[in-house]
């Protein structure tokens, strides 16, 4: 019979979440019969890593002395508290034609553009770049952009 899982927040240095998760993963894999079953690095929750385990004392043992660890939050989280981090929400659902977006990856990182059309089935959007001499329209995957400003009403 499996013990009940608990979810705990571990405070880490901001922007070191993935590094800490990788180190924790290697450390946990090297332990025999570890009760820590998962590590979650949620988007939008900077400075924290969520660990799932059945033995709370093991987390303290594993994180003791680790670089970039700032401590453990004493409150145990319920599954309903972390469910929102488990589902990947596409930005395409919140975009409308006319919104201003910023390109976050590829050769045009940091460029601002206006949404011209949205293809939900393909999870792509067509944008028109702002700071070009001639209007340039591009079709890019929705995960390559983030919302900078909603269209003016």
C-alpha positions as CSV (number, residue, x, y, z in Angstrom):
1,X,0.0,0.0,0.0
2,X,1.3,3.4,-0.9
3,X,1.7,6.1,1.7
4,X,-0.1,9.4,1.2
5,X,1.8,12.0,-0.8
6,X,2.5,15.4,0.5
7,X,3.5,18.5,-1.6
8,X,6.0,20.9,-0.2
9,X,7.5,24.2,-1.4
10,X,11.2,24.6,-1.3
11,X,12.5,28.2,-1.6
12,X,15.4,28.5,-4.0
13,X,17.4,31.4,-5.6
14,X,15.4,33.0,-8.3
15,X,16.3,31.8,-11.8
16,X,18.1,28.7,-10.4
17,X,14.9,26.6,-10.2
18,X,15.8,24.2,-13.0
19,X,19.4,23.8,-11.8
20,X,18.2,22.9,-8.3
21,X,15.6,20.5,-9.8
22,X,18.4,18.8,-11.8
23,X,20.7,18.5,-8.8
24,X,17.8,17.2,-6.6
25,X,16.8,14.7,-9.2
26,X,20.4,13.2,-9.3
27,X,20.6,13.2,-5.5
28,X,17.2,11.5,-5.2
29,X,18.1,8.9,-7.8
30,X,21.2,8.0,-5.9
31,X,19.3,7.3,-2.7
32,X,17.7,3.9,-2.2
33,X,14.0,3.7,-1.5
34,X,13.5,7.5,-1.7
35,X,10.0,8.6,-0.8
36,X,10.3,11.7,-3.0
37,X,8.4,10.8,-6.1
38,X,8.3,14.0,-8.2
39,X,9.9,17.5,-8.6
40,X,7.9,20.3,-10.2
41,X,9.3,23.6,-11.4
42,X,6.2,25.6,-12.1
43,X,6.1,28.5,-14.6
44,X,5.0,31.7,-12.9
45,X,6.2,30.7,-9.4
46,X,9.7,32.1,-9.4
47,X,12.0,31.1,-6.6
48,X,10.2,27.9,-5.7
49,X,10.3,24.2,-6.5
50,X,7.5,21.8,-5.4
51,X,8.5,18.3,-4.2
52,X,6.1,15.4,-3.8
53,X,7.0,12.9,-1.1
54,X,5.4,10.5,1.4
55,X,8.1,11.1,4.2
56,X,8.4,14.8,5.1
57,X,11.7,14.3,7.0
58,X,13.4,13.0,3.9
59,X,13.1,16.4,2.2
60,X,15.0,18.1,5.0
61,X,17.8,15.5,4.6
62,X,18.0,15.9,0.8
63,X,18.0,19.7,0.7
64,X,20.4,20.2,3.7
65,X,23.5,22.1,2.6
66,X,22.5,22.3,-1.1
67,X,23.6,25.4,-3.1
68,X,20.8,27.8,-4.0
69,X,18.4,26.3,-1.5
70,X,16.9,29.0,0.8
71,X,14.8,26.8,3.0
72,X,11.5,24.9,3.0
73,X,8.0,26.4,3.5
74,X,6.5,24.6,6.5
75,X,3.0,24.5,5.1
76,X,2.0,21.3,3.3
77,X,0.2,21.9,0.0
78,X,-2.9,20.1,-1.1
79,X,-3.2,18.7,-4.6
80,X,-5.8,21.3,-5.5
81,X,-3.3,24.0,-4.7
82,X,-0.9,22.9,-7.4
83,X,-3.4,21.7,-10.0
84,X,-3.2,25.0,-11.9
85,X,0.6,24.4,-12.4
86,X,0.0,20.9,-13.9
87,X,-2.0,22.0,-16.9
88,X,-0.2,23.9,-19.6
89,X,-2.4,26.8,-20.8
90,X,-1.8,28.0,-24.3
91,X,-1.4,31.7,-24.7
92,X,-3.5,31.5,-27.8
93,X,-6.7,31.4,-25.7
94,X,-6.0,34.8,-24.2
95,X,-4.9,36.5,-27.4
96,X,-7.2,38.6,-29.7
97,X,-6.6,40.3,-33.1
98,X,-5.0,43.6,-32.4
99,X,-3.1,42.7,-29.2
100,X,0.5,43.6,-28.9
101,X,2.9,40.7,-28.2
102,X,6.6,40.3,-27.7
103,X,8.5,37.5,-29.4
104,X,10.3,35.4,-26.8
105,X,12.5,33.0,-28.9
106,X,14.1,32.7,-32.3
107,X,16.1,35.4,-34.1
108,X,13.6,38.1,-33.4
109,X,13.7,37.9,-29.5
110,X,12.4,41.1,-27.9
111,X,10.7,42.4,-31.0
112,X,7.2,43.8,-30.5
113,X,4.4,42.9,-33.0
114,X,0.7,43.2,-33.4
115,X,-1.5,40.1,-33.8
116,X,-3.2,40.1,-37.2
117,X,-4.8,36.6,-37.2
118,X,-5.1,33.6,-34.9
119,X,-5.1,29.9,-36.0
120,X,-6.2,28.0,-32.9
121,X,-6.2,24.6,-34.7
122,X,-2.5,24.9,-35.5
123,X,-1.6,26.9,-32.4
124,X,-0.1,29.6,-34.5
125,X,-0.6,33.4,-34.9
126,X,0.3,35.8,-37.6
127,X,1.9,39.0,-36.4
128,X,3.1,42.2,-38.0
129,X,6.4,43.6,-36.7
130,X,6.4,47.2,-35.5
131,X,9.9,48.5,-35.8
132,X,10.6,47.7,-39.5
133,X,10.8,50.0,-42.4
134,X,8.3,47.9,-44.4
135,X,5.4,46.0,-42.8
136,X,6.6,42.4,-42.2
137,X,4.0,39.7,-41.4
138,X,5.2,36.4,-39.8
139,X,3.3,33.3,-38.8
140,X,4.8,32.0,-35.6
141,X,3.9,29.3,-33.0
142,X,1.9,30.7,-30.1
143,X,4.5,29.6,-27.6
144,X,7.1,31.9,-29.2
145,X,5.2,35.0,-28.0
146,X,4.0,36.6,-24.7
147,X,1.3,39.2,-24.3
148,X,2.7,42.7,-23.9
149,X,-0.5,44.7,-24.1
150,X,-4.2,44.1,-24.8
151,X,-5.6,46.0,-27.8
152,X,-6.9,49.5,-27.1
153,X,-10.7,49.4,-26.6
